């Protein structure tokens, strides 16, 4: 017996037939009577959450961004894609991925339009920039959230799906991408998109594996279905491996910058202590690259040359 078939059959007894049917009914609406109502609801929630998220990013309000994450509907189609992989349903997987793509493009376009209407002074807030620093930590968080999302979908007594969606944050990176595209910050926009894409892939993979482990896959499915499931999972593993390359680069860059800043801070603090000085304030002129500092002490330092050489 092939290993793939054995593995899936071995874990295929976790869910009852009724629980499995209920979970699948909730995840898939294509071709059903409530499909149009579902699509309208998804469209409305996507527009509303995008407006809220973009406003929060432009106004640098973490609370508003969190509120947008709580109502963003992107988590549902992601779980649908994972369940389609688990069941070996290629057509439903394509439908779920198409829905996610349309929603993602809509979020980027709407956030770019809202950024166009906003004053330039609101650009490059910390909330926006926070979505341009993808690291391996984001991959780990997305994997854990995918597991949590899939587990919640298969357990009627659980209701933590908003918290999972909030933790992973699919919407804010897309909104940040649109904002940054509007302001022609293409490299930063790419980083924000990589954050979304990493979360997206990791969540689908983790959720698919969780669905298998919890028994979503039929133990009596044909070997062809088992191979299809394994192939889909391997495909997402390869895609995540590909996204890990820029993640490794960005993570290394972030860690190096953090160590560099810490080292320079230590040098400055040591210099201030040796000269019996305290730092009062710092001002920066980005255009002229001039850094001004106000120091307080019993007497001015004899020379700044030593400090200058140390921090270069």
N, C-alpha and C positions, 0 to 999 in steps of 0.2 A: 504493500500500500504506500503511495507517495507520501512524503513527509507533510506536504501542504494539506492533503486531505485528512491525514491523521490529526494534525494539530487543530484544525477547525472543528472536526467532529468531536474531539476530546473536550473542547470547551463549549460545545453547543447545547448544553442542557441547563443553562442558568435561568432563562426566562420561560415563563409559562406561555402557552399558545395565545392566551387571551391578552397577556401583557405585551407580547410581541406585536400582535395585531393592533392593539391600541396605540402603541408607539409609532408604528408605520402609518397608521391612519392620520395621526397628528402631523407627521413629517411630510407626507406626500399628498398634494391636493390637485396635481395636474390631471386634467381630464375629468374632474369631479364637478358636481353642481356648485360647490362653493369656491371654485377656482377664481372666478372674477372678483368676488368679494375679498378673497385672500389677497389678490394682486392689488386691489385698491387700497387695502389696509397697509400692505407693504410699502406702496408708493407714498401714501400719506405719512407714515412713520419715518420713512427715509428722508423725505423733504423736511419734515419738522425737526428731526434729530440733526440733520445737516445744518440747518439754520442755527439751531442752538449751539452745536459744536463749533461752527465757524465764528459765531459771536463770542463764545467763550475763549477761543484761541486768539482772536483779534483784541479782545479786552483783557487778555491774560488772567482769566478767571478759572482756576482749577475746579471750583465747585460747579460752574456752569458746564464745563467739559464732562465732568462726571455725570451730571444730569442727562446730557446727551447720550452718553454711553448706556445709560440704564434703559432708554427707550429705543435705541437703535435696533432695527430688525435683522441685521446681517447674520446674527448667530443662527437663526432658524434655517436658512438655506445651506449654511455650512454644515449643519448637522444632517440635513437631507442628503447632501453630497456624500457624507461619510456613511450614512445608512445605505445609500445606493451602492457604494463600493462593497459594503459588507454583504449585501444580498446578491451582488453580481449583476445589477441592473444598469447596463450601459446607457440606455436611453434616458432613464431618470437621472443618472449622473450628469449627462450632457445638459438636461433641462435645468438642474440645480446650478451647474457651473455657469450656464448662460444667464440665469437670473442674477447670480452674484456679480457677473461681469457688467450687466446692465446697471445694477445698483451702484457698483463701484464707479463706473464712468459718470453716472448721474451725480454722485457725491462730489467728485472732482470738479465737474463743470459748474455745479451750483456754488460750491465754495469759492471757485475762481471768480464767478460773477459777483458774489457778495464782497470779495476782497477788492474787486474793481470799484465798488461803490463806497468803500471805506476810506477814510483819510490816511495818507501815507504815514502819518505819525504813529499809527497803531501797528505798523509792520514790524516783524521780527520780534515778537514777544517771546518770553521764556517758554510759555506753553506751546507755541508753534515750534520753537527750536528743540524742545524736548522730544519731539517726534522725528527728529533728524539725526538721532544718535542710536541707531540700531546696534545691539550687541548680542552676545550669546545668552545673556540674561533674558532678553526678550524671547528667544527661542525656547528656553526652559519654561518660562511663564506660559507661553502659548501651548506647549505640549501639556502642561498640567491643566490648563483651562479646557483644552480639548477633551481630556479625560473626564473632567468634572462635568462638562456640558453633556457628553454622551451618557454618563451615569445618571444625570438628572432626567434625561429624556426617557430612560428605561425604568425609572422609579417614580410611581405616582405620588409617594409620600414626600418626595423632595420638591423644593421650589426655589432653588438657588440660582436659576438660570440668569437673572439679571446681574447677580454678583459675578458670575463667570464672564459674562459679556463685558462687564466693567473692567475686570482684571486684565483681560487680553487687549481690549481697545482696538477694534478693527476700524471704527469710524474716524476717530481723531487723526490717525496717520493719513487717511485719504483726504480729509478736509485740509490738513496741513499741506499735503501735496498740491491741492488746487490753489491754495493761497500762495504758495511759493512759485508755482508756475505763472500765476498772474503777475508776480513781481520779477519774473525772469531769473529766479534763483534755481536754475535747472539742476545743479548738483545736489542742493539741499532737497529739492523736490524728489529727486531719485532716491535719496536716503529715506525719505518719508515713505515712499512707495515700497522700498525694500522692507521696511518695518511692517507695513501692511501685508505684503506678500509672504513674508516669513511667518507671521502670525496665522495667515490663512492656510498655508501649507501644513504647518505644524498642527494646527487644530484639526484639520481634516484627517491627517495621519493618526494622531492620538485618539481621536474619536472613533475612527474606523477600527483600530485595534481594540478599543474598549468595547465597542459593539460586539466584536467577535468574542471577546472574553466573557462578556455578560450573557452570551447565548442568543444574540440577535440572528446569527446565521443558522440556517436549518441544518440539523445533523444529517438529514437525508438528501441534501442537495447533491446534484450530479457533480462528478469530478471536474467537468468543464467549468462549472460555477466556482469550484474551489480554486482552480487555476486562475480564473479571472480575478478573483479576490486577491490572491497572492500577487498577481501581476500589477494590479492597481496599487497595492500597498508598496511594492518595490518601486514603482514609478514615482510615487510621492517621496519615498526615501531618497531616490536619486535627485529629485528636484530640491529637496531640503539640503542635500549635500552640496548642490550647486549654489544655493543661496548662502551656505555657510562660508564660502570663499570671501565675499565682501563683508560678511559679518565678522570674520576673523580679522580682516584688515581694519575695519572700523573699531573693533574691540581693542586691538593693539594700539591704534591711534589714540583712543580714549584713555587707556591705561597709561600710555607714555605721557600724554598731556597732563594727566593727574599727577604722575610722579614728578614731572618737570615743574609744575606749579608748586607742589609741596616742597621741592628742593629749593626753589627760588624764595619761597616764603620763609623757609628756615634761615636762609642766608640773610634776608632782610631783617628778620627778627633778631638775629645774632648781632647784626651791625647796629641796630637801634639800641640794643642792650649795652653794647660796648661803648657807645657814645652817649649813654644816659639820655636817650630820646624816646618819645612816644609819638606814634603816628596818629594824627588827628583826622585827616581826610585825604582823599585821592581824587583827582579829576583827570579825565582823559579826553584829548582832542583827537578823534580817530582820523580826521582828514589830514591834519598836520603831523600826526604821530607824535604828539607831545604829551608826556605824562607829568602831572604836577602833584606834589605832595606837600601837605602842611604838617610840620613837625613841631613838637613842644619839648623843651628841655632847658637846663640852666645856661647853656651856651650853644651857639651854632657849631656844626661839625667843621673841622678844619678843611676837609676835602671830601668830595663825593666820588672822586676817581676810583678809590678802592671798591666802593659799592658797585659802581658802574662796570668795572672789569669783572667783578664776581658774578653778576647776573647776566652777562652776555653769553 
